Amino acid sequence: MKRKLFHLAVIFILTVTVVFSESVIAYAREALKLCYEVIIPTLFPFFVCSGLLVYSGFAGTLSKILRPVMRPLFGVGENGAGAFVLGLLSGYPLGAVTVCQLYENRYISKREGERLLAFCNNSGPLFIMGAVGVSMYSGITAGLMLYCAHAAAAVTVGVIFRLFSQEPYIPPADLPSSPDRSLAAVYSQVMENSVKSILTVCGSVVFFSCLSRTMLDMVPRLEGMWYAIASGLVEFSTGTAAVSSLDISRAARLVLTSAIVGFSGFSVHAQVMGVTASSGLSLKPYIIGKILHGIIAAFYTWAALWASKYLPAGVRSGGIFAGAALVAGAAALIALAGFVYRLGRSVKHGDT
């Protein structure tokens, strides 16, 4: 049944592509330009660098630094620290790529990899603070607040998944980062994987950009806020731009933007599906995590905007509020992590 529905969907997409070929070609050119000017220059170097770090054994060093955090806070081994840090700093879909690399190199178990996917594949500060904050909302303060909400929501999702059952995993002693693995072999493998990953990302962007914009053109009454939301559900960068230009309050636009960036859109989900296809990791925790991420990020943004009304004007406009919100959120998360850690210790079959 599922295969028949899939075949029907592909036939429908093919029909739309043929009937609206002029629009599809125009949208494909714009998407390819986006890949050439933005995606490849910003993501490909990160793919190579992250791969070099993971395959050369840096994940082990990072795991030692963040060992006191990963297990108590997220309930996963310390080797997942590389995916967590790179996922917060580098943008979609580098977190998923790093998780797959860690799993394929036996640093983490399959269960840990699936749970890490739920909160380690995030939008980076370059996009949120630069493209969204400065370009769309004309100020770094809005971008900084959105990024703080985005990062805090990712941590919260990780803490929520901490409540799920866990299986102890001890990485084998003969990890691929052993000295007998030459740097030339590491570079060759990383470069091959990075090229495959960036091609998968660009292919997904072109396909979903053409599909979403053509499909939305077929719905004549879909406009305004609903058009922006629908665009964001399919391709989040297009959706955030559409939301930022809506004729609604600035607070509403920021909350909607936060939700769209947190959910990330089906285009990013397809990219994650592509980079994880060979690993065998289930995407169910990832999809659940991204839905939760969008909801929680929107709530944090709303809460920050509500709280800002009671702060002095200089604090709100100077950007100090975003930093204060981050510190307060971090304190709340630490308290929540302590509670969850105690709860896990009290469960008979808990991992800690």
Secondary structure, 3 states (H helix, E strand, C coil): CHHHHHHHHHHHHHHHHHHCHHHHHHHHHHHHHHHHHHHHHHHHHHHHHHHHHHHCCHHHHHHHHCHHHHHHHHCCCHHHHHHHHHHHHHCCCHHHHHHHHHHHCCCCCHHHHHHHHHHHCCCCHHHHHHHHHHHHHCCHHHHHHHHHHHHHHHHHHHHHHCCCCCCCCCCCCCCCCCCCCCHHHHHHHHHHHHHHHHHHHHHHHHHHHHHHHHHHHCCCCCCHHHHHHHHHHHCHHHHHHHHHCCCCCHHHHHHHHHHHHHHCHHHHHHHHHHHHCCCCCCCHHHHHHHHHHHHHHHHHHHHHHHHHCCCCHHHHHHCHHHHHHHHHHHHHHHHHHHHHHHHHHHCCCCCC
